[in-house]
Amino acid sequence: MELDRNGYSCFKILPAMRALVLKKHPPKYGKLFADHVTHQFGITYAEHRENENMMQSVMSVPIESYGYLDSGDGLECWLVMVDGEKVRPDGKLYHLTWSLDPGKYKPVMSNSLIASQEYEKISMHHRLAATYTFVPNI
């Protein structure tokens, strides 16, 4: 992989964990995401590798949900803690875009939803296992 290629680092939800939660919480909207929690956006692969070296101890991390948001018209996401942290390096809240109506929303719009309304506290916390990875921009 090219070291200067841009992309983002994320915590990729393990498929077995994702499947279990999907059984309990099917998506409300047409396009399912529910597969990763962004850590840093707009970084190069080389920057990711530097973080990866620092994060060796958390290559597999626990992710725990604590809040839920639904726009009511096509976007739902969960607020999550990654290894006990709620805030990403860029100051935004860690979240998991669950599903959306692709005619109205894009996954990045979860950030706007989080900024625009209060979240519903989740009474049953979900714990998910994830691995730290890099996704290049296409």
C-alpha positions as CSV (number, residue, x, y, z in Angstrom):
1,M,0.0,0.0,0.0
2,E,1.2,3.5,-0.8
3,L,2.4,5.2,2.4
4,D,1.1,8.6,1.3
5,R,-2.4,7.4,0.3
6,N,-5.2,9.1,2.3
7,G,-7.9,7.3,4.1
8,Y,-9.1,6.7,7.7
9,S,-8.3,4.5,10.6
10,C,-11.1,2.7,12.3
11,F,-12.2,0.0,14.6
12,K,-13.7,-2.7,12.5
13,I,-16.5,-4.6,14.3
14,L,-15.9,-8.4,14.3
15,P,-18.5,-10.1,12.0
16,A,-19.8,-12.5,14.6
17,M,-20.4,-9.7,17.1
18,R,-22.1,-7.6,14.5
19,A,-24.4,-10.5,13.5
20,L,-25.5,-11.0,17.2
21,V,-26.4,-7.4,17.7
22,L,-28.2,-7.2,14.3
23,K,-30.5,-10.0,15.5
24,K,-31.5,-7.9,18.5
25,H,-31.5,-4.5,16.7
26,P,-32.5,-4.8,13.0
27,P,-31.8,-1.7,10.9
28,K,-34.7,0.8,10.6
29,Y,-33.6,2.2,7.2
30,G,-32.7,0.7,3.8
31,K,-28.9,0.7,3.9
32,L,-27.1,-1.1,6.7
33,F,-23.7,0.0,7.9
34,A,-22.9,-1.1,11.5
35,D,-19.4,-2.2,10.6
36,H,-16.9,0.3,11.9
37,V,-16.2,3.2,14.3
38,T,-14.0,5.8,12.7
39,H,-10.9,6.8,14.7
40,Q,-9.1,9.3,12.5
41,F,-10.3,10.6,9.2
42,G,-8.0,12.1,6.5
43,I,-4.8,10.4,7.5
44,T,-2.2,8.7,5.3
45,Y,-1.3,5.0,5.6
46,A,2.1,6.0,7.0
47,E,0.3,8.0,9.8
48,H,-1.9,5.0,10.5
49,R,1.2,2.8,10.8
50,E,2.6,5.2,13.4
51,N,-0.7,5.0,15.4
52,E,-0.8,1.2,14.9
53,N,2.6,0.9,16.5
54,M,1.4,3.0,19.5
55,M,-1.8,1.0,19.7
56,Q,-0.4,-2.5,19.7
57,S,-1.9,-3.1,23.1
58,V,-5.4,-2.2,21.8
59,M,-5.4,-3.9,18.4
60,S,-8.5,-5.7,19.6
61,V,-10.6,-3.3,21.6
62,P,-13.9,-3.3,23.4
63,I,-16.6,-1.0,22.1
64,E,-19.6,-0.2,24.3
65,S,-22.7,1.7,23.2
66,Y,-24.2,4.2,25.6
67,G,-26.6,6.2,23.4
68,Y,-28.9,6.0,20.4
69,L,-29.9,8.7,17.9
70,D,-32.6,8.5,15.2
71,S,-33.3,11.4,12.8
72,G,-36.8,10.0,12.3
73,D,-36.5,10.2,8.6
74,G,-33.6,8.0,7.5
75,L,-30.5,8.0,9.8
76,E,-29.8,6.1,12.9
77,C,-26.5,5.8,14.9
78,W,-25.2,4.7,18.2
79,L,-22.8,6.7,20.4
80,V,-20.0,4.4,21.6
81,M,-17.0,4.3,23.8
82,V,-13.8,2.8,22.4
83,D,-11.7,1.3,25.2
84,G,-13.5,3.6,27.6
85,E,-13.1,6.8,25.5
86,K,-16.0,8.8,24.1
87,V,-14.1,11.3,22.1
88,R,-12.0,10.8,19.0
89,P,-8.7,12.5,18.4
90,D,-10.5,15.2,16.3
91,G,-12.8,16.1,19.2
92,K,-15.9,14.4,17.7
93,L,-17.8,11.7,19.5
94,Y,-17.1,8.0,18.6
95,H,-20.2,6.6,16.9
96,L,-21.4,3.7,14.9
97,T,-23.7,4.6,11.9
98,W,-26.3,1.9,12.0
99,S,-28.5,2.4,9.0
100,L,-29.7,5.1,6.7
101,D,-31.9,6.0,3.7
102,P,-29.2,6.5,1.0
103,G,-31.5,8.9,-0.9
104,K,-31.3,11.4,2.0
105,Y,-28.2,10.6,4.0
106,K,-24.5,9.6,3.9
107,P,-22.7,7.9,6.8
108,V,-20.7,11.1,7.6
109,M,-24.0,12.9,8.3
110,S,-24.1,11.0,11.6
111,N,-21.8,13.7,13.0
112,S,-24.4,16.4,12.2
113,L,-27.1,14.3,13.8
114,I,-25.1,13.9,16.9
115,A,-24.5,17.7,17.0
116,S,-28.1,18.6,16.5
117,Q,-30.0,16.5,19.0
118,E,-29.9,14.8,22.4
119,Y,-29.3,11.1,22.4
120,E,-31.5,8.4,24.0
121,K,-29.6,6.6,26.7
122,I,-29.4,2.9,26.1
123,S,-30.6,0.8,29.0
124,M,-28.8,-2.3,27.8
125,H,-25.2,-1.6,27.0
126,H,-23.8,-3.6,24.0
127,R,-20.2,-4.6,24.0
128,L,-18.6,-5.3,20.7
129,A,-15.1,-6.5,19.8
130,A,-13.3,-4.7,17.1
131,T,-9.8,-4.5,15.4
132,Y,-7.9,-1.4,14.5
133,T,-7.4,-1.0,10.7
134,F,-6.9,1.4,7.9
135,V,-9.3,2.0,5.0
136,P,-7.9,3.9,1.9
137,N,-10.0,6.4,0.1
138,I,-11.1,5.1,-3.2
